[in-house]
Amino acid sequence: MEHKAGYVNIIGNPNVGKSTLMNALVGERLSIITSKAQTTRHRILGIVNDEQHQIVFSDTPGVMNPAYKLQENMMDFIHGAFQDADILLYMVETGEKGLKDEKLFERLKNTDLPILLLLNKIDRVEQDFVKEQILFWKELLPNAEIHPISALNKFNLDLVIARIKALLPVSPPYFEKDALTDKSERFFVSETIREKILKYYKKEIPYSVEIEVEEFFDEEDIINIRAIIFVARESQKGIIIGHKGKALKKVGTLARRDIETFLQKKIFLNLYVKVNKDWRDDDKQLKRFGYNNQ
């Protein structure tokens, strides 16, 4: 049997379960998950290998109508997912009616790429409604294969993997066969810190934050990490730090635990907060934080 490999790119609206799916398919917690929209900001690759296959999964931000340059660049990651995809996983949840970007949805309708439409969260609704949803999507997107799933409970994911392997093109692997992702350890540290901020703070604060890992010293018994939490306004700095630094300390403690689990090593985490005014609309800063167009 010839070796098969390809990019399998996941797209969909915010909060439909793309990151949960990605982590379940890869078997590792690569994408952070919260109940808030715009949790995923970057395009993250997760690589699954066996002897005859390499599947390069790609998690992307949720489709949105951009309000500032950061979101425009996040949408560029989604458009890029069409360009290198061998297979598209279009993820929807029961009751949904289509992508928030009509041009993107038209592109989905007219693509020649194989599309697996994954109807997620079917465990939350009656089976009759699932059947109605399958009929609805068959009419709306006739070029797609429809698979009801529960990403959280890993229901039907074996079937999805089998279909992906059947559809992959014959190709040598794109990455080393023991590769898991294209992202660095620093990236996962910054994403873990941002996840805690998304969960711990309310309103606009989490969306105004970006993390930069300034120092990462991997020593024999411990990894020393210094990270900066950037905010867009001076008033936000005080909220992140909290009364007598309690809020920042809580974020650091929660993040450190998860980073230790991910890196399998003791961590010393030092967090600082700085103001980087209006970074979400600053091309130079967006490039610095890895949001330059790809």
ABEGO torsion letter per residue (X at the ends): XBBBBBBBBBBEBBGAGAAAAAAAAAGBBABBBBABBGABABBBBBBBBBAABBBBBBBBBBBBBBABAAAAAAAAAAAAAAAABABBBBBBBBGBAEBABAAAAAAAAABABBBBBBBBGAAABBAAAAAAAAAAAAAABAABBBBBBBAAAGBGAAAAAAAAAAABBBBBBABBAABABABBAAAAAAAAAAAAAAAABBEAAAAABBBBBABBBBBAABBBBBBBBBBABAAAAAAAAEBGGAAAAAAAAAAAAAAAAAAGBBBBBBBBBBBBBGAAABAAAAAAAGABBX
